[in-house]
Amino acid sequence: MEKDREVIRAASIIAPLTILTSLVLLNYVINGLPYIPDSWIHIAHSETLLRTGYLFGPSQNPSMVSYNYQWPTVNLLLALSQSVLG
């Protein structure tokens, strides 16, 4: 009886987590697209970083850049992963 309760408790935790993870990754599995839509802009910024060498985009003036360039660590991490993984 106690063992059944533990199984039900574990299943009630694992099942929703599995469903949520599947829903989040569904776009990536079906289309190969990033599973977080906000990542598109950072992927483009990291490609610009690799192409031009400027962390803050084509402009050397950091005050004249978009909001998404205010997350330089994200763009650097993506640029690093793109250069290492290809």
N, C-alpha and C positions, 0 to 999 in steps of 0.2 A: 504494500500500500504506500509506504513512504517512498519507495523507488519509483512508483508511478507518478507521484507528485513531482519528484525531481526531473523526470523525463518531460512532463508537461511544462514545468517551469523553464527548462532549457529550450524546449521547442517554441515556447511563447516568446523567447528572446531571439533565438536564431532565425526563425521564419521571417519576422518583419525585417530584420537586418539584411537577410538574403534578398528579399523582394526589393528593398530600397536600393541596395547596391546594384542589383540588376537593372532597375529603372534608370539610375544615374549613368551607368555604363552602356546603356542600350544604344545611344546615338553613336558612340565610338565603335561598338561591335558591328552595327549595321552599315554605317557610312565611313568609318575610319576618321571621323571628325572629332575635334576636342570635345570632351564631355562637359566642359564649362564654357558657355558662350563668351564670357568676358576674356577668355584666353586668346581669342582671335587677334585682338588689338595688340596684345603683348607679343604674340608670335611675329606680327608684322614689325613691331618696334625692335625686336631682337634681330630680325633679318636686316633691318636698316643699320643696326649697330654693327653687325658683321660686315655689311657692305661698305659703310662710310667710316666706321671707326669712332663715330660720335655717340656718346652715351645718351645725350639728350636730343637725338634726332639730327636731321640735316643742318639745323641751326646751331651755331656755337654759343648762342645766347640762351642760357637755361630759362630765363624769364619769359621767353617767347614760345614755349612749348605747351603741348596739351597736358591734360590732367594725368593721362596714363604714363607719361614720362616721369611722373613724380614717384613712381615705384621702381627705381633703378635696379634694386636687387632682383626683382622678378625678371626684368629684361636681361640682366646679366646672367642669371641662372639659365634662362632659356637659350641665350646665345652660347653659353658654355655647353649645354646639352646638345644643341644643334651642331656645334663644331666637333664635339667628341663622337656623337652617335651618327652624324651625317645627315 
